């Protein structure tokens, strides 16, 4: 866990590992030691997260002036091109979310469901839904393009 950027990322990773263990518990062959199976899930998840984080710049590196500038007038053609790029960027970013994160985010934003309804429909708790929404927002923020257009 020491390779991750912050304590919250480590906590998220631990939760993801426990979810994977629970989700794939049927794939564990009983009679085979349990600890090495858990360790391999933990190790692979940690490596995946480390690789993912090493590709994303920290949000602190973003220049605040970029967000405060007024956008110049642009032609409708350029505006359409920018919207298409934004759509593609958003679709790529949303694919980085876990299934659970993507599901609760889309239910909240696209269907405007309450936290309680999302929890009821997904068989979860309101607290778990809030946590998934928070993590999905943070993950999307980290996927936002920089001024140069790269992530």
MDTraj code that builds the backbone (N, CA, C; nanometers):
import mdtraj as md
import numpy as np

residues = "UNK UNK UNK UNK UNK UNK UNK UNK UNK UNK UNK UNK UNK UNK UNK UNK UNK UNK UNK UNK UNK UNK UNK UNK UNK UNK UNK UNK UNK UNK UNK UNK UNK UNK UNK UNK UNK UNK UNK UNK UNK UNK UNK UNK UNK UNK UNK UNK UNK UNK UNK UNK UNK UNK UNK UNK UNK UNK UNK UNK UNK UNK UNK UNK UNK UNK UNK UNK UNK UNK UNK UNK UNK UNK UNK UNK UNK UNK UNK UNK UNK UNK UNK UNK UNK UNK UNK UNK UNK UNK UNK UNK UNK UNK UNK UNK UNK UNK UNK UNK UNK UNK UNK UNK UNK UNK UNK UNK UNK UNK UNK UNK UNK UNK UNK UNK UNK UNK UNK UNK UNK UNK UNK UNK UNK UNK UNK UNK UNK UNK UNK UNK UNK UNK UNK UNK UNK UNK UNK UNK UNK UNK UNK UNK UNK UNK UNK UNK UNK UNK UNK".split()
xyz = np.array([
    [0.0807, -0.1193, 0.0000],
    [0.0000, 0.0000, 0.0000],
    [0.0855, 0.1264, 0.0000],
    [0.2138, 0.1119, 0.0334],
    [0.2987, 0.2311, 0.0416],
    [0.3253, 0.2926, -0.0947],
    [0.2952, 0.2248, -0.2032],
    [0.3181, 0.2793, -0.3365],
    [0.2037, 0.3687, -0.3833],
    [0.0933, 0.3679, -0.3130],
    [-0.0204, 0.4492, -0.3526],
    [0.0000, 0.5925, -0.3082],
    [-0.0714, 0.6846, -0.3730],
    [-0.0502, 0.8269, -0.3504],
    [-0.0971, 0.8754, -0.2146],
    [-0.2035, 0.8179, -0.1621],
    [-0.2565, 0.8682, -0.0359],
    [-0.3293, 0.7583, 0.0404],
    [-0.3617, 0.7903, 0.1629],
    [-0.4277, 0.6947, 0.2520],
    [-0.5662, 0.6566, 0.1995],
    [-0.6389, 0.7533, 0.1432],
    [-0.7735, 0.7257, 0.0921],
    [-0.7681, 0.6251, -0.0231],
    [-0.6676, 0.6368, -0.1096],
    [-0.6529, 0.5408, -0.2193],
    [-0.6269, 0.4009, -0.1653],
    [-0.5469, 0.3929, -0.0614],
    [-0.5193, 0.2626, 0.0010],
    [-0.6462, 0.2038, 0.0611],
    [-0.7267, 0.2876, 0.1261],
    [-0.8525, 0.2398, 0.1830],
    [-0.9472, 0.1924, 0.0732],
    [-0.9556, 0.2678, -0.0353],
    [-1.0392, 0.2275, -0.1479],
    [-0.9937, 0.0933, -0.2036],
    [-0.8624, 0.0770, -0.2143],
    [-0.8079, -0.0468, -0.2680],
    [-0.8413, -0.1644, -0.1770],
    [-0.8280, -0.1456, -0.0478],
    [-0.8610, -0.2534, 0.0466],
    [-1.0077, -0.2926, 0.0302],
    [-1.0951, -0.1936, 0.0181],
    [-1.2369, -0.2233, 0.0002],
    [-1.2602, -0.2986, -0.1307],
    [-1.1944, -0.2556, -0.2380],
    [-1.2079, -0.3240, -0.3664],
    [-1.1598, -0.4690, -0.3568],
    [-1.0503, -0.4914, -0.2840],
    [-0.9984, -0.6273, -0.2672],
    [-1.1007, -0.7141, -0.1949],
    [-1.1595, -0.6625, -0.0877],
    [-1.2603, -0.7399, -0.0151],
    [-1.3821, -0.7683, -0.1030],
    [-1.4204, -0.6708, -0.1853],
    [-1.5326, -0.6942, -0.2765],
    [-1.4989, -0.8028, -0.3787],
    [-1.3754, -0.8006, -0.4302],
    [-1.3344, -0.9030, -0.5255],
    [-1.3323, -1.0403, -0.4598],
    [-1.2816, -1.0472, -0.3381],
    [-1.2792, -1.1752, -0.2665],
    [-1.4217, -1.2278, -0.2505],
    [-1.5121, -1.1388, -0.2111],
    [-1.6514, -1.1801, -0.1935],
    [-1.7132, -1.2190, -0.3278],
    [-1.6931, -1.1364, -0.4299],
    [-1.7539, -1.1584, -0.5599],
    [-1.7053, -1.2885, -0.6247],
    [-1.5770, -1.3204, -0.6068],
    [-1.5195, -1.4373, -0.6733],
    [-1.4958, -1.5550, -0.5773],
    [-1.5642, -1.5519, -0.4636],
    [-1.5448, -1.6565, -0.3627],
    [-1.5738, -1.7964, -0.4168],
    [-1.6651, -1.8051, -0.5134],
    [-1.6984, -1.9351, -0.5706],
    [-1.5840, -1.9914, -0.6557],
    [-1.4947, -1.9036, -0.7017],
    [-1.3856, -1.9515, -0.7856],
    [-1.2710, -2.0113, -0.7030],
    [-1.2719, -1.9858, -0.5719],
    [-1.1683, -2.0449, -0.4872],
    [-1.1950, -2.1937, -0.4729],
    [-1.0905, -2.2705, -0.4969],
    [-1.1033, -2.4162, -0.4852],
    [-1.0791, -2.4555, -0.3410],
    [-1.1821, -2.5068, -0.2770],
    [-1.1696, -2.5494, -0.1378],
    [-1.0746, -2.6677, -0.1318],
    [-0.9921, -2.6683, -0.0320],
    [-0.8856, -2.7662, -0.0205],
    [-0.7519, -2.7040, -0.0564],
    [-0.7546, -2.5947, -0.1303],
    [-0.6354, -2.5177, -0.1630],
    [-0.6255, -2.4074, -0.0576],
    [-0.5051, -2.3775, -0.0074],
    [-0.4928, -2.2746, 0.0965],
    [-0.5568, -2.1418, 0.0539],
    [-0.6285, -2.0823, 0.1476],
    [-0.7040, -1.9601, 0.1217],
    [-0.6135, -1.8367, 0.1160],
    [-0.5147, -1.8287, 0.2043],
    [-0.4297, -1.7097, 0.2154],
    [-0.3570, -1.6761, 0.0849],
    [-0.2952, -1.7729, 0.0140],
    [-0.2278, -1.7371, -0.1111],
    [-0.3249, -1.6837, -0.2172],
    [-0.4461, -1.7347, -0.2178],
    [-0.5483, -1.6872, -0.3120],
    [-0.5819, -1.5411, -0.2828],
    [-0.6025, -1.5098, -0.1545],
    [-0.6312, -1.3723, -0.1131],
    [-0.5108, -1.2829, -0.1439],
    [-0.3911, -1.3320, -0.1164],
    [-0.2704, -1.2538, -0.1413],
    [-0.2569, -1.2201, -0.2895],
    [-0.2855, -1.3160, -0.3783],
    [-0.2719, -1.2880, -0.5219],
    [-0.3734, -1.1836, -0.5674],
    [-0.4942, -1.1880, -0.5136],
    [-0.5939, -1.0859, -0.5467],
    [-0.5449, -0.9499, -0.4974],
    [-0.4936, -0.9449, -0.3760],
    [-0.4442, -0.8196, -0.3179],
    [-0.3270, -0.7645, -0.3986],
    [-0.2331, -0.8501, -0.4277],
    [-0.1138, -0.8074, -0.5011],
    [-0.1502, -0.7548, -0.6397],
    [-0.2318, -0.8286, -0.7129],
    [-0.2694, -0.7868, -0.8481],
    [-0.3516, -0.6585, -0.8464],
    [-0.4407, -0.6457, -0.7506],
    [-0.5202, -0.5227, -0.7401],
    [-0.4305, -0.4038, -0.7070],
    [-0.3349, -0.4245, -0.6175],
    [-0.2416, -0.3181, -0.5814],
    [-0.1567, -0.2751, -0.6993],
    [-0.1083, -0.3704, -0.7759],
    [-0.0279, -0.3374, -0.8942],
    [-0.1105, -0.2637, -0.9988],
    [-0.2344, -0.3085, -1.0192],
    [-0.3219, -0.2402, -1.1145],
    [-0.3458, -0.0957, -1.0726],
    [-0.3730, -0.0741, -0.9446],
    [-0.3996, 0.0611, -0.8949],
    [-0.2740, 0.1479, -0.9056],
    [-0.1589, 0.0907, -0.8740],
    [-0.0331, 0.1657, -0.8841],
    [-0.0078, 0.2082, -1.0282],
    [-0.0288, 0.1172, -1.1222],
    [-0.0097, 0.1502, -1.2638],
    [-0.1073, 0.2592, -1.3076],
    [-0.2316, 0.2474, -1.2633],
    [-0.3318, 0.3459, -1.3000],
    [-0.2958, 0.4830, -1.2435],
    [-0.2549, 0.4882, -1.1176],
    [-0.2224, 0.6159, -1.0548],
    [-0.0974, 0.6793, -1.1152],
    [-0.0044, 0.5979, -1.1598],
    [0.1180, 0.6548, -1.2155],
    [0.0923, 0.7236, -1.3492],
    [-0.0222, 0.6947, -1.4132],
    [-0.0561, 0.7565, -1.5407],
    [-0.1390, 0.8836, -1.5232],
    [-0.1911, 0.9113, -1.4049],
    [-0.2814, 1.0240, -1.3824],
    [-0.2082, 1.1322, -1.3044],
    [-0.2042, 1.2547, -1.3556],
    [-0.1405, 1.3620, -1.2792],
    [-0.2241, 1.3961, -1.1568],
    [-0.1600, 1.4425, -1.0530],
    [-0.2353, 1.4790, -0.9333],
    [-0.3159, 1.6044, -0.9595],
    [-0.4285, 1.6148, -0.8942],
    [-0.5172, 1.7293, -0.9150],
    [-0.4518, 1.8582, -0.8685],
    [-0.3560, 1.8490, -0.7754],
    [-0.2857, 1.9679, -0.7283],
    [-0.2014, 2.0304, -0.8386],
    [-0.1649, 1.9531, -0.9413],
    [-0.0806, 2.0061, -1.0482],
    [-0.1599, 2.0873, -1.1503],
    [-0.2919, 2.0858, -1.1405],
    [-0.3725, 2.1617, -1.2342],
    [-0.3599, 2.3099, -1.2044],
    [-0.3560, 2.3893, -1.3061],
    [-0.3417, 2.5336, -1.2933],
    [-0.4793, 2.5961, -1.2720],
    [-0.4988, 2.6642, -1.1574],
    [-0.6280, 2.7253, -1.1262],
    [-0.6680, 2.8300, -1.2284],
    [-0.5707, 2.8955, -1.2907],
    [-0.6026, 2.9996, -1.3876],
    [-0.6775, 2.9430, -1.5072],
    [-0.6520, 2.8176, -1.5408],
    [-0.7211, 2.7552, -1.6542],
    [-0.8714, 2.7545, -1.6295],
    [-0.9133, 2.7264, -1.5063],
    [-1.0550, 2.7145, -1.4742],
    [-1.1211, 2.8515, -1.4597],
    [-1.0427, 2.9552, -1.4323],
    [-1.0987, 3.0870, -1.4093],
    [-1.1056, 3.1728, -1.5357],
    [-1.0409, 3.1308, -1.6420],
    [-1.0403, 3.2089, -1.7653],
    [-1.1771, 3.2023, -1.8328],
    [-1.2167, 3.3135, -1.8923],
    [-1.3383, 3.3127, -1.9721],
    [-1.3042, 3.2554, -2.1082],
    [-1.3969, 3.1782, -2.1630],
    [-1.3688, 3.1200, -2.2931],
    [-1.3980, 3.2217, -2.4025],
    [-1.3117, 3.2287, -2.5026],
    [-1.3342, 3.3228, -2.6119],
    [-1.4512, 3.2750, -2.6982],
    [-1.5053, 3.3640, -2.7774],
    [-1.6113, 3.3272, -2.8703],
    [-1.5556, 3.2273, -2.9707],
    [-1.6302, 3.1233, -2.9933],
    [-1.5885, 3.0229, -3.0899],
    [-1.7026, 3.0005, -3.1879],
    [-1.6653, 2.9566, -3.3045],
    [-1.7660, 2.9317, -3.4079],
    [-1.8477, 2.8079, -3.3706],
    [-1.9673, 2.7948, -3.4271],
    [-2.0494, 2.6762, -3.3991],
    [-1.9791, 2.5466, -3.4380],
    [-1.8996, 2.5506, -3.5453],
    [-1.8290, 2.4294, -3.5882],
    [-1.7252, 2.3872, -3.4842],
    [-1.6508, 2.4855, -3.4326],
    [-1.5497, 2.4554, -3.3312],
    [-1.6181, 2.4091, -3.2030],
    [-1.7279, 2.4741, -3.1669],
    [-1.8023, 2.4347, -3.0475],
    [-1.8497, 2.2898, -3.0593],
    [-1.9005, 2.2505, -3.1776],
    [-1.9454, 2.1133, -3.1996],
    [-1.8288, 2.0157, -3.1874],
    [-1.7142, 2.0514, -3.2436],
    [-1.5952, 1.9675, -3.2332],
    [-1.5527, 1.9515, -3.0880],
    [-1.5540, 2.0612, -3.0130],
    [-1.5178, 2.0552, -2.8713],
    [-1.6150, 1.9693, -2.7923],
    [-1.7445, 1.9799, -2.8219],
    [-1.8439, 1.8964, -2.7536],
    [-1.8235, 1.7490, -2.7840],
    [-1.7890, 1.7164, -2.9086],
    [-1.7630, 1.5769, -2.9447],
    [-1.6407, 1.5238, -2.8704],
    [-1.5366, 1.6067, -2.8614],
    [-1.4173, 1.5663, -2.7856],
    [-1.4507, 1.5458, -2.6391],
    [-1.5300, 1.6382, -2.5837],
    [-1.5699, 1.6271, -2.4440],
    [-1.6496, 1.5003, -2.4201],
    [-1.7389, 1.4692, -2.5122],
    [-1.8187, 1.3471, -2.5014],
    [-1.7268, 1.2243, -2.5012],
    [-1.6308, 1.2220, -2.5929],
    [-1.5373, 1.1100, -2.5982],
    [-1.4539, 1.0998, -2.4719],
    [-1.4094, 1.2146, -2.4210],
    [-1.3312, 1.2164, -2.2973],
    [-1.4138, 1.1639, -2.1815],
    [-1.5391, 1.2088, -2.1737],
    [-1.6268, 1.1623, -2.0655],
    [-1.6514, 1.0125, -2.0761],
    [-1.6776, 0.9630, -2.1957],
    [-1.7032, 0.8197, -2.2111],
    [-1.5805, 0.7370, -2.1730],
    [-1.4612, 0.7847, -2.2110],
    [-1.3397, 0.7134, -2.1707],
    [-1.3219, 0.7184, -2.0193],
    [-1.3482, 0.8351, -1.9607],
    [-1.3313, 0.8495, -1.8159],
    [-1.4294, 0.7631, -1.7397],
    [-1.5525, 0.7561, -1.7852],
    [-1.6530, 0.6780, -1.7127],
    [-1.6227, 0.5281, -1.7205],
    [-1.5505, 0.4866, -1.8244],
    [-1.5120, 0.3460, -1.8359],
    [-1.4057, 0.3066, -1.7327],
    [-1.3394, 0.4052, -1.6714],
    [-1.2403, 0.3744, -1.5682],
    [-1.3066, 0.3403, -1.4352],
    [-1.4368, 0.3700, -1.4235],
    [-1.5083, 0.3419, -1.2989],
    [-1.5410, 0.1935, -1.2896],
    [-1.5561, 0.1464, -1.1671],
    [-1.6025, 0.0091, -1.1486],
    [-1.7486, 0.0024, -1.1900],
    [-1.7992, -0.1173, -1.2085],
    [-1.9404, -0.1327, -1.2455],
    [-2.0306, -0.0671, -1.1425],
    [-2.0021, -0.0881, -1.0143],
    [-2.0854, -0.0330, -0.9081],
    [-2.0820, 0.1199, -0.9082],
    [-1.9631, 0.1772, -0.9263],
    [-1.9498, 0.3231, -0.9304],
    [-2.0269, 0.3810, -1.0488],
    [-2.0120, 0.3176, -1.1643],
    [-2.0789, 0.3650, -1.2851],
    [-2.2311, 0.3549, -1.2696],
    [-2.2770, 0.2459, -1.2114],
    [-2.4211, 0.2256, -1.1948],
    [-2.4828, 0.3315, -1.1054],
    [-2.4248, 0.3548, -0.9862],
    [-2.4859, 0.4530, -0.8954],
    [-2.4718, 0.5946, -0.9508],
    [-2.3612, 0.6241, -1.0189],
    [-2.3439, 0.7569, -1.0770],
    [-2.4493, 0.7839, -1.1838],
    [-2.4720, 0.6874, -1.2710],
    [-2.5706, 0.7064, -1.3773],
    [-2.7128, 0.7102, -1.3221],
    [-2.7434, 0.6304, -1.2214],
    [-2.8764, 0.6366, -1.1602],
    [-2.8997, 0.7726, -1.0954],
    [-2.7959, 0.8273, -1.0351],
    [-2.8084, 0.9571, -0.9681],
    [-2.8165, 1.0709, -1.0693],
    [-2.7286, 1.0717, -1.1689],
    [-2.7224, 1.1836, -1.2623],
    [-2.8229, 1.1720, -1.3770],
    [-2.8321, 1.0552, -1.4382],
    [-2.9177, 1.0409, -1.5560],
    [-3.0647, 1.0235, -1.5192],
    [-3.0905, 0.9530, -1.4106],
    [-3.2295, 0.9296, -1.3716],
    [-3.2747, 1.0161, -1.2555],
    [-3.1792, 1.0882, -1.1952],
    [-3.2085, 1.1787, -1.0840],
    [-3.2746, 1.1060, -0.9662],
    [-3.2293, 0.9827, -0.9409],
    [-3.2839, 0.9050, -0.8304],
    [-3.2278, 0.9561, -0.6991],
    [-3.3037, 0.9420, -0.5938],
    [-3.2563, 0.9775, -0.4600],
    [-3.1563, 0.8726, -0.4129],
    [-3.0767, 0.9088, -0.3136],
    [-2.9808, 0.8133, -0.2566],
    [-3.0539, 0.6926, -0.1991],
    [-3.1673, 0.7179, -0.1368],
    [-3.2448, 0.6096, -0.0769],
    [-3.2954, 0.5119, -0.1830],
    [-3.3438, 0.5656, -0.2957],
    [-3.3942, 0.4783, -0.4010],
    [-3.2812, 0.3966, -0.4633],
    [-3.1667, 0.4607, -0.4844],
    [-3.0518, 0.3887, -0.5396],
    [-3.0122, 0.2755, -0.4451],
    [-3.0065, 0.3064, -0.3160],
    [-2.9702, 0.2033, -0.2176],
    [-3.0702, 0.0886, -0.2205],
    [-3.1973, 0.1209, -0.2256],
    [-3.3026, 0.0177, -0.2261],
    [-3.2929, -0.0682, -0.3526],
    [-3.2758, -0.0038, -0.4673],
    [-3.2729, -0.0764, -0.5947],
    [-3.1461, -0.1599, -0.6128],
    [-3.0369, -0.1169, -0.5511],
    [-2.9105, -0.1905, -0.5670],
    [-2.8839, -0.2859, -0.4513],
    [-2.9742, -0.2868, -0.3532],
    [-2.9551, -0.3751, -0.2383],
    [-2.8408, -0.3308, -0.1497],
    [-2.8221, -0.2009, -0.1409],
    [-2.7113, -0.1455, -0.0653],
    [-2.7645, -0.0538, 0.0435],
    [-2.6736, 0.0166, 0.1096],
    [-2.7126, 0.1150, 0.2098],
    [-2.6884, 0.2550, 0.1539],
    [-2.7525, 0.3541, 0.2135],
    [-2.7320, 0.4922, 0.1698],
    [-2.5855, 0.5316, 0.1878],
    [-2.5253, 0.4894, 0.2971],
    [-2.3836, 0.5200, 0.3201],
    [-2.2939, 0.4613, 0.2132],
    [-2.3226, 0.3384, 0.1709],
    [-2.2424, 0.2749, 0.0659],
    [-2.2611, 0.3476, -0.0675],
    [-2.3837, 0.3913, -0.0947],
    [-2.4105, 0.4661, -0.2178],
    [-2.3343, 0.5981, -0.2163],
    [-2.3363, 0.6670, -0.1015],
    [-2.2620, 0.7930, -0.0898],
    [-2.1129, 0.7704, -0.1139],
    [-2.0606, 0.6626, -0.0565],
    [-1.9179, 0.6321, -0.0741],
    [-1.8856, 0.6038, -0.2205],
    [-1.9712, 0.5264, -0.2878],
    [-1.9488, 0.4977, -0.4297],
    [-1.9558, 0.6245, -0.5141],
    [-2.0513, 0.7116, -0.4839],
    [-2.0613, 0.8380, -0.5583],
    [-1.9378, 0.9244, -0.5361],
    [-1.8930, 0.9306, -0.4110],
    [-1.7741, 1.0102, -0.3809],
    [-1.6526, 0.9568, -0.4563],
    [-1.6342, 0.8262, -0.4543],
    [-1.5195, 0.7667, -0.5227],
    [-1.5283, 0.7856, -0.6739],
    [-1.6496, 0.7747, -0.7280],
    [-1.6637, 0.7939, -0.8730],
    [-1.6367, 0.9385, -0.9113],
    [-1.6833, 1.0341, -0.8307],
    [-1.6541, 1.1751, -0.8590],
    [-1.5038, 1.2011, -0.8540],
    [-1.4391, 1.1458, -0.7523],
    [-1.2952, 1.1671, -0.7393],
    [-1.2192, 1.1034, -0.8559],
    [-1.2595, 0.9840, -0.8945],
    [-1.1922, 0.9152, -1.0039],
    [-1.2116, 0.9910, -1.1355],
    [-1.3317, 1.0447, -1.1568],
    [-1.3558, 1.1230, -1.2773],
    [-1.2756, 1.2522, -1.2760],
    [-1.2635, 1.3141, -1.1599],
    [-1.1849, 1.4373, -1.1497],
    [-1.0386, 1.4096, -1.1831],
    [-0.9881, 1.2954, -1.1408],
    [-0.8494, 1.2603, -1.1707],
    [-0.8306, 1.2250, -1.3180],
    [-0.9398, 1.1886, -1.3853],
    [-0.9322, 1.1545, -1.5277],
    [-0.9485, 1.2761, -1.6168],
    [-0.9769, 1.3925, -1.5582],
    [-0.9996, 1.5127, -1.6379],
    [-0.8730, 1.5496, -1.7134],
    [-0.8890, 1.5945, -1.8373],
    [-0.7709, 1.6330, -1.9159],
    [-0.7041, 1.7560, -1.8598],
    [-0.5745, 1.7643, -1.8806],
    [-0.4983, 1.8816, -1.8379],
    [-0.5061, 1.9878, -1.9467],
    [-0.4437, 2.0998, -1.9233],
    [-0.4456, 2.2105, -2.0203],
    [-0.3904, 2.1671, -2.1554],
    [-0.2915, 2.0777, -2.1553],
    [-0.2331, 2.0330, -2.2810],
    [-0.3205, 1.9309, -2.3518],
    [-0.4291, 1.8884, -2.2836],
    [-0.5211, 1.7936, -2.3448],
    [-0.4916, 1.6506, -2.3097],
    [-0.3832, 1.6246, -2.2362],
    [-0.3518, 1.4875, -2.1971],
    [-0.3977, 1.4637, -2.0552],
    [-0.4026, 1.3352, -2.0188],
    [-0.4412, 1.3000, -1.8830],
    [-0.3203, 1.2595, -1.8046],
])
top = md.Topology()
chain = top.add_chain()
for i, resn in enumerate(residues, 1):
    res = top.add_residue(resn, chain, resSeq=i)
    for name in ("N", "CA", "C"):
        top.add_atom(name, md.element.get_by_symbol(name[0]), res)
traj = md.Trajectory(xyz[None], top)
